[in-house]
Amino acid sequence: MHYLFLIAAFNAIFFALLLFQKKMAKHDKILFWWLIYLGFYTGVYGLFSHKLFTDHHLLSASFVSLLMLHGPFLYLYIYSLIQQNFRLTTKKLLHFLPFLLFNLYIFIASLFPEVSAGIRLDHVEHSYKPPFLFNLFLTLTVLSGPVYFVSSIRLFKKLDINIFDNFSSDVNVNLSWLRKLVYSFGIIWTILMIIATIHHIFHLFSLTFCTDGISLSLSVFVILIGYFGLKQKEIFSQEVIEEKTAYVTVDKKKEKYAGIVMSEEEWVDCAEKIKNHVETEKAYLNPDLSLPQLAETLDIPTHHLSRVINDQFGVNFFNFVNKYRVEEVKTKINDPKFQNLSILGIAYESGFNSKSAFNRVFKQIEGMTPSEYKNRTPHRQS
């Protein structure tokens, strides 16, 4: 078992070194330190767990406090991916404060033998009861994981909104690999923490069972987060996602939009400009079309373009573009010139870049699958 922890530690350091060798984006920097932490934790556990929890009760408590870092690292990593202008401000660093306070408490407690004697995890019979603050910090450690997993899921919902408002395809930007990790390990982690709590309160299960389970789950997480995280690119590196303030520019054409106060006629004219360009130039055939790209082409501020699409067409950017793609697919299905292409081939010719996304979007808009539509549609003969 301990060899697995050492392998996981080696993988964490190895992936961190690979990250260090490339030009790191903001999310890569967080992942780098996250991997260093995970490598240290699993490595120390693999080497010293047989003595740590029995011979060094204060060090073992400090070691357990490291579990309070896992949630903040996860949360900040996802946050750095979905927010363009992410910075590690003092406010964000406060997520690590409970860990620091826990260790400050352990350090102060070490100066008072009657207090430090009660700080144990192995439940060896002794005359000192666990101090209240120690139990409080253990409770916070247990709650830290589930709380941050829930917070991370909320970030994914924010990501979904940003994707639909700014992209015409969610391929490679929806963080599906990270979502699966968060959901699966969130459940596993919560279960393990409940078991650890039962052990600490009722002395059920063994300490080794609890610590091995937690460390083993971290070991698997290390390998997966390192492998997929190494390949993860910035999602919104060129996109303005959360800009809510007025757009200020010296460009006279954009200046009239700066205050967001436009007449009904101006809104209609802007909508007509968007519609004419998309239909005439068939901009939707670009599978990577994004809101900022279209805004730059039309010389319209990004947030104004988004509002016009929402207000005048009643849809978000994702659905606005994909409705045109679906219509293009329907047209080509009925065009004899495209009868030699499969439905998927037609989808790729129409701006889609994923089979699953095509099937999902087509059924959402048309209420039937592409195959059902083709079978129900009489085709023209050449």
C-alpha positions as CSV (number, residue, x, y, z in Angstrom):
1,M,0.0,0.0,0.0
2,H,2.7,2.5,1.0
3,Y,4.4,2.0,-2.4
4,L,1.3,3.4,-4.0
5,F,1.6,6.6,-2.0
6,L,5.3,6.9,-3.0
7,I,4.3,6.4,-6.7
8,A,1.6,9.1,-6.4
9,A,4.2,11.4,-4.7
10,F,6.6,10.8,-7.6
11,N,3.9,11.5,-10.1
12,A,2.9,14.7,-8.4
13,I,6.5,16.0,-8.4
14,F,7.1,14.8,-12.0
15,F,4.0,16.6,-13.3
16,A,5.0,19.7,-11.3
17,L,8.4,19.7,-13.0
18,L,6.7,19.3,-16.4
19,L,4.6,22.3,-15.7
20,F,7.6,24.3,-14.5
21,Q,9.3,23.8,-17.9
22,K,6.5,25.4,-19.9
23,K,5.3,28.9,-19.9
24,M,2.8,28.8,-17.1
25,A,-0.6,30.5,-17.2
26,K,-2.2,31.6,-14.0
27,H,-4.0,28.3,-13.5
28,D,-0.8,26.4,-14.2
29,K,0.9,28.2,-11.3
30,I,-1.8,27.2,-8.9
31,L,-1.7,23.6,-10.2
32,F,2.1,23.6,-9.7
33,W,1.9,24.5,-6.0
34,W,-1.1,22.2,-5.6
35,L,0.9,19.3,-7.0
36,I,3.9,20.1,-4.8
37,Y,1.5,20.0,-1.8
38,L,-0.1,16.7,-2.9
39,G,3.3,15.2,-3.5
40,F,4.6,16.2,-0.1
41,Y,1.5,14.9,1.6
42,T,1.4,11.5,-0.1
43,G,5.2,11.1,0.1
44,V,5.4,11.9,3.8
45,Y,2.5,9.6,4.5
46,G,4.0,6.8,2.5
47,L,7.3,7.0,4.3
48,F,6.4,7.8,7.9
49,S,2.7,7.0,8.5
50,H,3.6,3.9,10.6
51,K,5.3,6.1,13.2
52,L,3.8,9.5,12.6
53,F,0.4,8.9,14.3
54,T,1.7,6.9,17.2
55,D,5.0,8.5,18.1
56,H,4.5,12.1,17.2
57,H,1.1,13.2,18.1
58,L,1.6,17.0,17.6
59,L,3.2,16.4,14.2
60,S,0.5,14.1,13.2
61,A,-2.1,16.7,14.1
62,S,-0.2,19.3,12.0
63,F,0.0,16.7,9.2
64,V,-3.8,16.2,9.2
65,S,-4.2,20.0,9.0
66,L,-2.7,19.8,5.5
67,L,-6.1,18.3,4.4
68,M,-7.5,21.8,4.8
69,L,-5.4,22.9,1.8
70,H,-7.0,20.6,-0.7
71,G,-10.3,22.4,-1.0
72,P,-8.8,25.9,-1.4
73,F,-6.4,24.7,-4.1
74,L,-9.3,23.0,-6.0
75,Y,-11.5,26.1,-5.7
76,L,-8.8,28.6,-6.7
77,Y,-7.7,26.4,-9.6
78,I,-11.2,26.3,-11.1
79,Y,-11.7,30.0,-10.3
80,S,-8.4,30.8,-12.2
81,L,-9.7,28.9,-15.3
82,I,-13.1,30.6,-15.5
83,Q,-12.2,34.2,-14.7
84,Q,-10.1,36.1,-17.2
85,N,-8.4,38.6,-14.9
86,F,-7.8,36.2,-12.0
87,R,-5.3,37.4,-9.4
88,L,-4.2,35.9,-6.1
89,T,-5.4,38.8,-4.0
90,T,-5.2,39.0,-0.2
91,K,-8.9,38.1,-0.1
92,K,-8.4,34.9,-2.0
93,L,-5.4,33.9,0.2
94,L,-7.7,34.0,3.2
95,H,-8.9,30.6,2.1
96,F,-5.7,29.3,3.6
97,L,-6.2,31.1,6.9
98,P,-7.8,28.1,8.7
99,F,-4.8,26.0,8.0
100,L,-2.5,28.6,9.4
101,L,-4.6,29.1,12.5
102,F,-4.7,25.3,13.1
103,N,-0.9,25.1,13.0
104,L,-0.6,28.3,15.1
105,Y,-2.8,26.6,17.7
106,I,-0.7,23.4,17.6
107,F,2.5,25.5,18.1
108,I,1.0,27.4,21.0
109,A,-0.4,24.2,22.5
110,S,3.1,22.6,22.3
111,L,4.3,25.2,24.9
112,F,1.8,23.9,27.4
113,P,2.2,20.1,28.2
114,E,-1.2,19.8,29.8
115,V,-2.8,21.0,26.6
116,S,-0.6,19.3,24.1
117,A,-1.1,16.0,25.9
118,G,-4.7,15.9,24.8
119,I,-3.9,16.6,21.1
120,R,-3.9,13.0,19.8
121,L,-5.4,11.1,16.9
122,D,-4.7,7.6,18.0
123,H,-7.1,7.4,20.9
124,V,-4.5,6.0,23.3
125,E,-5.9,5.9,26.8
126,H,-4.6,8.9,28.8
127,S,-5.8,11.3,31.5
128,Y,-6.1,14.3,29.3
129,K,-9.2,15.0,27.2
130,P,-9.0,16.5,23.7
131,P,-9.1,20.3,24.0
132,F,-12.1,22.1,22.6
133,L,-10.1,24.1,20.1
134,F,-8.5,20.9,18.8
135,N,-11.9,19.3,18.2
136,L,-13.1,22.5,16.6
137,F,-10.2,22.5,14.1
138,L,-10.7,18.9,13.4
139,T,-14.4,19.6,12.6
140,L,-13.3,22.4,10.3
141,T,-10.9,20.0,8.6
142,V,-13.8,17.6,8.0
143,L,-16.1,20.3,6.7
144,S,-13.5,21.9,4.5
145,G,-13.6,19.3,1.8
146,P,-17.4,19.1,1.3
147,V,-17.8,22.9,1.5
148,Y,-15.2,23.5,-1.2
149,F,-16.5,20.8,-3.4
150,V,-20.0,22.4,-3.3
151,S,-18.4,25.8,-3.9
152,S,-16.5,24.3,-6.9
153,I,-19.8,23.0,-8.3
154,R,-21.2,26.5,-8.1
155,L,-18.3,27.8,-10.1
156,F,-19.1,25.3,-12.8
157,K,-22.6,26.7,-13.0
158,K,-21.0,30.1,-13.5
159,L,-18.7,28.7,-16.2
160,D,-21.8,27.3,-18.0
161,I,-23.4,30.7,-18.1
162,N,-20.1,32.3,-19.4
163,I,-19.8,29.6,-22.1
164,F,-23.3,30.1,-23.4
165,D,-22.8,33.8,-23.4
166,N,-19.5,33.8,-25.2
167,F,-18.9,30.7,-27.2
168,S,-20.7,28.9,-30.0
169,S,-19.3,25.6,-29.0
170,D,-18.5,24.1,-25.6
171,V,-15.9,21.6,-26.9
172,N,-12.6,21.9,-25.0
173,V,-14.0,24.7,-22.7
174,N,-16.5,23.0,-20.5
175,L,-13.9,21.3,-18.2
176,S,-15.7,18.0,-18.4
177,W,-12.7,16.1,-17.1
178,L,-12.5,18.4,-14.0
179,R,-16.3,18.2,-13.4
180,K,-16.1,14.4,-13.3
181,L,-13.2,14.6,-10.9
182,V,-14.9,17.0,-8.6
183,Y,-18.2,15.1,-8.5
184,S,-16.6,11.6,-8.0
185,F,-13.9,12.6,-5.6
186,G,-16.3,15.0,-3.8
187,I,-18.5,12.0,-2.9
188,I,-15.6,9.8,-2.0
189,W,-14.0,12.4,0.1
190,T,-17.2,13.2,2.0
191,I,-17.7,9.6,2.8
192,L,-14.2,9.2,4.0
193,M,-14.5,12.3,6.2
194,I,-17.7,10.9,7.7
195,I,-15.9,7.6,8.5
196,A,-13.0,9.6,10.0
197,T,-15.5,11.6,12.2
198,I,-17.2,8.4,13.3
199,H,-13.8,7.0,14.2
200,H,-12.8,10.1,16.2
201,I,-16.1,10.3,18.1
202,F,-17.1,6.7,18.6
203,H,-13.7,5.0,18.1
204,L,-15.2,2.8,15.3
205,F,-13.0,1.7,12.4
206,S,-9.2,1.9,12.8
207,L,-7.1,5.0,12.4
208,T,-5.1,3.3,9.7
209,F,-8.3,2.5,7.7
210,C,-9.2,6.2,7.8
211,T,-5.8,7.7,7.0
212,D,-5.1,5.1,4.3
213,G,-8.5,5.7,2.7
214,I,-8.0,9.5,2.6
215,S,-4.4,9.2,1.4
216,L,-5.3,6.6,-1.3
217,S,-8.0,8.8,-2.7
218,L,-5.5,11.7,-2.8
219,S,-3.0,9.5,-4.6
220,V,-5.5,8.7,-7.3
221,F,-6.5,12.3,-7.5
222,V,-2.8,13.3,-7.8
223,I,-2.3,11.2,-10.9
224,L,-5.5,12.3,-12.6
225,I,-5.2,16.1,-11.9
226,G,-1.6,16.1,-12.9
227,Y,-2.2,14.3,-16.2
228,F,-5.3,16.3,-17.3
229,G,-4.2,19.6,-15.7
230,L,-0.9,19.5,-17.6
231,K,-2.8,19.6,-20.9
232,Q,-5.5,22.2,-19.8
233,K,-5.3,25.5,-21.7
234,E,-6.8,28.8,-20.6
235,I,-10.4,29.0,-21.5
236,F,-11.0,32.7,-21.6
237,S,-7.5,33.9,-22.3
238,Q,-8.7,36.3,-25.1
239,E,-12.3,36.7,-23.9
240,V,-13.9,39.5,-21.9
241,I,-16.3,37.4,-19.7
242,E,-17.3,39.4,-16.7
243,E,-16.9,43.0,-17.8
244,K,-19.9,44.8,-16.4
245,T,-18.7,48.4,-16.5
246,A,-19.3,50.7,-19.5
247,Y,-17.0,50.2,-22.5
248,V,-14.8,53.3,-22.9
249,T,-13.1,54.0,-26.3
250,V,-12.0,56.8,-28.5
251,D,-13.5,55.1,-31.5
252,K,-16.4,57.2,-32.6
253,K,-18.4,54.2,-33.8
254,K,-18.2,52.6,-30.4
255,E,-18.6,55.8,-28.5
256,K,-22.4,55.9,-29.1
257,Y,-22.8,52.5,-27.4
258,A,-20.7,53.4,-24.3
259,G,-23.5,54.4,-22.0
260,I,-25.7,51.4,-22.9
261,V,-28.6,53.9,-23.3
262,M,-29.8,53.4,-26.9
263,S,-33.0,54.2,-28.6
264,E,-35.3,51.4,-29.8
265,E,-34.3,52.2,-33.4
266,E,-30.6,51.9,-32.6
267,W,-31.2,48.5,-31.0
268,V,-33.1,47.3,-34.0
269,D,-30.5,48.7,-36.4
270,C,-27.7,46.9,-34.4
271,A,-29.7,43.7,-34.5
272,E,-30.2,44.0,-38.2
273,K,-26.5,44.6,-38.7
274,I,-25.7,41.4,-36.7
275,K,-28.2,39.3,-38.6
276,N,-27.1,40.5,-42.0
277,H,-23.5,39.8,-41.3
278,V,-24.1,36.3,-39.9
279,E,-26.4,35.3,-42.7
280,T,-24.4,36.9,-45.6
281,E,-20.9,35.9,-44.4
282,K,-22.1,32.7,-42.8
283,A,-20.0,33.4,-39.8
284,Y,-21.6,30.5,-38.0
285,L,-19.6,28.1,-40.2
286,N,-16.5,28.9,-38.1
287,P,-16.7,26.2,-35.4
288,D,-14.6,28.4,-33.0
289,L,-16.7,31.5,-33.4
290,S,-16.8,33.5,-30.2
291,L,-18.7,36.6,-29.0
292,P,-15.5,38.8,-28.9
293,Q,-14.5,37.6,-32.4
294,L,-17.9,38.6,-33.8
295,A,-17.8,41.9,-31.8
296,E,-14.5,42.8,-33.3
297,T,-15.6,42.0,-36.8
298,L,-18.8,44.1,-36.4
299,D,-17.0,46.9,-34.5
300,I,-19.4,46.6,-31.6
301,P,-18.4,46.4,-27.9
302,T,-18.6,42.9,-26.6
303,H,-21.1,43.5,-23.9
304,H,-23.4,45.5,-26.2
305,L,-23.3,42.7,-28.8
306,S,-24.3,40.3,-26.0
307,R,-27.2,42.5,-24.9
308,V,-28.5,43.0,-28.4
309,I,-28.5,39.2,-29.0
310,N,-30.2,38.6,-25.7
311,D,-32.8,41.3,-26.0
312,Q,-33.5,41.4,-29.7
313,F,-33.2,37.7,-30.6
314,G,-34.3,36.3,-27.2
315,V,-31.4,33.8,-26.9
316,N,-27.8,33.7,-25.7
317,F,-24.9,33.7,-28.0
318,F,-24.5,29.9,-28.0
319,N,-28.1,29.3,-29.1
320,F,-28.1,32.2,-31.5
321,V,-25.2,30.8,-33.5
322,N,-26.3,27.1,-33.3
323,K,-29.7,27.9,-34.6
324,Y,-28.1,29.0,-37.8
325,R,-25.9,25.9,-37.9
326,V,-29.0,23.6,-37.4
327,E,-30.7,25.4,-40.3
328,E,-27.6,24.9,-42.4
329,V,-27.7,21.2,-41.6
330,K,-31.4,20.9,-42.6
331,T,-30.7,22.7,-45.8
332,K,-27.8,20.5,-46.8
333,I,-29.7,17.3,-45.8
334,N,-32.3,18.3,-48.4
335,D,-29.7,19.3,-51.0
336,P,-28.8,16.6,-53.5
337,K,-25.3,17.9,-53.7
338,F,-24.7,16.7,-50.1
339,Q,-26.3,13.3,-50.4
340,N,-22.9,11.6,-50.5
341,L,-22.1,13.0,-47.0
342,S,-23.1,11.4,-43.8
343,I,-25.2,13.4,-41.3
344,L,-22.0,13.9,-39.2
345,G,-20.1,15.1,-42.3
346,I,-22.9,17.6,-43.0
347,A,-22.7,18.7,-39.3
348,Y,-19.0,19.4,-39.7
349,E,-19.6,21.3,-42.9
350,S,-22.2,23.4,-41.1
351,G,-20.0,24.6,-38.2
352,F,-20.3,21.9,-35.6
353,N,-17.1,20.4,-34.3
354,S,-18.4,17.6,-32.1
355,K,-20.8,14.7,-32.7
356,S,-22.2,14.8,-29.2
357,A,-22.7,18.6,-29.2
358,F,-24.3,18.4,-32.7
359,N,-26.8,15.7,-31.6
360,R,-27.6,17.5,-28.4
361,V,-28.1,20.9,-30.0
362,F,-30.1,19.6,-32.9
363,K,-32.5,17.7,-30.7
364,Q,-32.9,20.6,-28.3
365,I,-33.8,23.0,-31.2
366,E,-35.8,20.6,-33.5
367,G,-37.2,18.2,-30.9
368,M,-35.9,15.2,-32.7
369,T,-32.5,13.6,-33.6
370,P,-30.8,14.4,-36.9
371,S,-31.4,10.9,-38.1
372,E,-35.1,11.2,-37.3
373,Y,-35.3,14.5,-39.2
374,K,-33.6,13.0,-42.2
375,N,-35.9,10.0,-42.3
376,R,-39.0,12.1,-42.0
377,T,-37.9,14.6,-44.7
378,P,-38.6,13.8,-48.4
379,H,-35.3,14.4,-50.3
380,R,-35.1,16.2,-53.6
381,Q,-33.9,14.2,-56.5
382,S,-31.2,15.7,-58.7
